[in-house]
């Protein structure tokens, strides 16, 4: 490895450390939002089926 490779890898690690926390939080929020939407769709679908089944 040359010094350029070493320096670029260090910079990459530092940048990853700086951006990892906010991105990690955004990713978790996004996953929670997706899960909520999925649950909501399931409930809506089930309610629609219940109406058709006469329940």
N, C-alpha and C positions, 0 to 999 in steps of 0.2 A: 504494500500500500504506500502510495506517495503521501506527502504532507497535504496535498490538496484533497485527497480522498479522506484523510483523517479529519481535516478541518470541516469538510462538507458533512461528514457523518455526525460530528459534534454539533454543528449548527442545526442539522435535521433533528437530532435528539432534543436540543433545547427548544426548538420551535414546537415540536410535538408535545413537550411538557407544558409549554405555555398554553397551547390551544386545546390540549386534551380535556382539561376540566370543563370549560364552557361547552365544548362540543359534546362531551359525555353527558352533561346535564340536558342539552338540547335533544340528544338522541333518546335519553330516558323519557323526557317529556313527550317526544314524538311517538315513542312506542306505547306509552300510556294512552295517548290520544287515539292511536290506532285501535288499541284494545277496547277503549270505550265505544268507539264507532262500531266495532265489530259486535259488541254486546248489544248495542242499540239496534243494529240491523237485525240481529237474531230475535230480539224481543218483538220488533215490528213484524218480522216474518211469522213468528209464532202467533201473534195477535191476529194476523190476517188468516192464518190457517184455522185458528179457533173460531173465527167468524164463519168460515166456510163449513166447518164441521158442526156448527150449531151449538157450540159449547158456550 
